[in-house]
Amino acid sequence: MVVAKTNEAHEALSAQLQDKSMGRFYLAVINPPLKDDMVLVDKPIGRSAQNRLKMAEVEGGKEAKTLFKQLAVSHDEKQALIGCKLFSGRTHQIRVHLETFSRHILGDHLYGLRNDKQKRILLHAYVLYFVHPVTQEVTHFHAPIPALMQEYLTKNFNQETINENLPHQDFERHFITTA
């Protein structure tokens, strides 16, 4: 969450939301892995007609765009750790866009599989970046991976690959090649 202390800062941050110079990256553990290294989903999102608790890809919905990058595949090759770059900010956007190509976040009992035994959804807001409204420097903030998600990654993924792909200081390098 970003809070502006002055009207000028608020205007500058709002402009960054509009021009997409402010952004965020998420981490998620999904089932099954992506077929391609990167997947771009650009599909509109609106309220689901079948379930009012859910959002869905709907014709005439609000524009939404997400880029997914596979970061690591689990030891059994049934799950993947992915990075997600949001180009818009719609409710449940990552979950909806994954669902459009039959992928689900572990622990997601609303959009995912009912028999999933995860206690927590393995989705994490990892990095937030924006241009500081006063200093004009690009500012990055990161949130450490929650213990439950870290335990899952340690148990099910190659730690060397995880450590290589998750330095938050230059996490955006995964998404530079496209969109």
Secondary structure as GFF3:
##gff-version 3
##sequence-region A 1 179
A	DSSP	alpha_helix	7	19	.	.	.	ID=ss1
A	DSSP	beta_strand	23	31	.	.	.	ID=ss2
A	DSSP	beta_strand	38	42	.	.	.	ID=ss3
A	DSSP	beta_strand	45	47	.	.	.	ID=ss4
A	DSSP	beta_strand	55	57	.	.	.	ID=ss5
A	DSSP	beta_strand	65	73	.	.	.	ID=ss6
A	DSSP	beta_strand	80	86	.	.	.	ID=ss7
A	DSSP	alpha_helix	93	99	.	.	.	ID=ss8
A	DSSP	beta_strand	104	105	.	.	.	ID=ss9
A	DSSP	beta_strand	123	131	.	.	.	ID=ss10
A	DSSP	beta_strand	138	142	.	.	.	ID=ss11
A	DSSP	alpha_helix	147	156	.	.	.	ID=ss12
A	DSSP	alpha_helix	159	165	.	.	.	ID=ss13
A	DSSP	three_ten_helix	168	175	.	.	.	ID=ss14
###
